[in-house]
């Protein structure tokens, strides 16, 4: 498994080496030693979650206030367009975003550090997303930034078919900036 740094500090891209033969394929999706060598405490993950979405669904942009929340995400079935937004006010890349296509046939993962927003769009019918999270969920710390915020100008690859009311009515980044840490 290889770990790649990205242009956003702390956002890492994990690329496994799947083994294929006549039966199909096998891939390691998490390796504690590799995570540790990349500066991630593998014991910090306290929760695994999974979601299933229909093609065109957008989820996000979500983040946690307070101490934040780090996530390791991958698409376990189908394909998704995964977006990470640097929402750490002291960061030199504040407001910039990166996108990754994550798919079940390669099992790549993205590590999203605390203070970064996260959202994604399902590119297939269906698409399953797997999350490893380093803090128990506390809904009082949930923060959402509108997925179509013109300041961010995220290019979603498909027309949005469905979005939650919470995500659709989320405020713009300029309206929540005072709620962001540091």
C-alpha positions, 0 to 999 in steps of 0.5 A: 500500500502506498501513501501519497501526500496531496496539496492540502496539508494532512490530506492523504491518498492511500493506494492499495495493491490489489491482487487479481486472479481467476477468482476475482481480486483481493485488496488490503483496505487498511494497514495499521503500520502503513497508517502509523508510518504516515503519521496517523494513529490507527488506534484513534479510529473509534467508529466505522460507518457505511452509507448507500446512495443512489446515482446523483446523490450529493452528501455534504459538505460536512465537518465537525467543530470543537476538536474536529473529526478525522476520517478515512473514507473509501468507496466499497461498492460502485464509484463516487466523486469525493471532495475534501475542502480545507476549512482550517482558517489558519491554513495557507490553503483555506477554502481550496478543495481537492476531488478524488474518484473512489471506486470499488475495483481499486479500494483507494482511501482518502484520509481527511484531517480534522478541520476539513469539510467532506462531501461526495456524489454517487456516480453509480447506482448504487454507491456505498461509502465506508467511513472510519472516524476518530471521534464518537458522533456529537450532533451538537458539533455538526456543521454543514457548508452548502455544496454549491457555495459560489466561493468554493465553486465545486464542479459536481460531475453529475446533475444532483438528483437528491440531497438532504434538506440539511445539506440543501439549506446549509449556509455558505462558507462566509456565513459560518466562518466564525464557527470554524476553529483556529 
